[in-house]
Amino acid sequence: MNRLSALFLGTMLTLGGASGSLAQAIVGVAFVDGKRVDLYDNGTWDFSEQGDLTCQKIAAKLSFCGNPLKWKPARVPNAEVSAAFSMDDRNYGMVVYEAVGAKEGMSPALLQSVALEYAAEAAGVSVSHIPVYGIEPSEVSGHATETLYYGASFEGMNIIYANTPIVGDHDTAQLITYTLAEQIDDAFKARHMAFLDDFKANFWEDSE
């Protein structure tokens, strides 16, 4: 993991610190009678709903199904980060999953506000000094959401972020990519949209 990745992941604060005990992270996989079983960090297990071995299951209702040679799995820095990826020495991705959702008061607007506050805190500036490049419509697993684009500087390095929250009744995830750059460009946005396409989420099945 290079300096950019270590710096960002070491200073990235998330809501996971408050509710990390509620998240169900997968710590192992087993097979029973030929069926895949996911083992969770809280001692429970269930049969995988997404048994395709080409997918990396991040939580019970969230999987990454992208090309592992493009977005290579990386070591997560702490329990608050559910999955981490690297494309190259300038482009990274991460997932923050929480087993809380709209029924518990979570919303995209809340997550966006918190993301900006934590970026400001980590950068040592006020929120008003965090450049926001816009909020644009996005889609994950056929459900509409939006992506917040913003930037910050850490130890003299300029970093651009794209943060897409997805919120179900009892599940929340932030799908994040970030890059070492001074200005946002269309190529970064395109990479982030492609990153979103690599996810399968079933957060909304209970309400449909």
C-alpha angles and dihedrals in degrees: 000000000000129000096270093054094043093047095049097043092044093055100033109113120193141176086260089088089067099041106018091122089066096055119097108217119188111240100172148003129223137172125231117186088342094307123118116245123194117214116209131208092243092064097259130114141189141182110273114257088198104044096165103127089211088071127078107220109218099175137352092279102025131072136170111222101173130121107286089206090060100039101029116202112250134194113274114231099217145353093274093067110071098191138358132198139184128204097180139322092297105037128062141165136200142177128216112193127189129184090223127087148159093322088061094047101267118144138164090250092054092049092048091051092049092048091056093045093051093045088053092048093049091047092046096238138106120269089250088066094056107099112231114201096189148284115259134184115263139172134219122185091344095308124116120241135139139247125228115211117198143142143218140177124236121186091338096313119119115219129186119206137197114195121185116184121201116194128189129173093277105005134069132180135177113210106200136182125180137181140190103251142120096222134032117241140182092258091061091049091049091051090051093049089051089050090055091051089060094066132089114199128179097184094127103046095101092059097044 
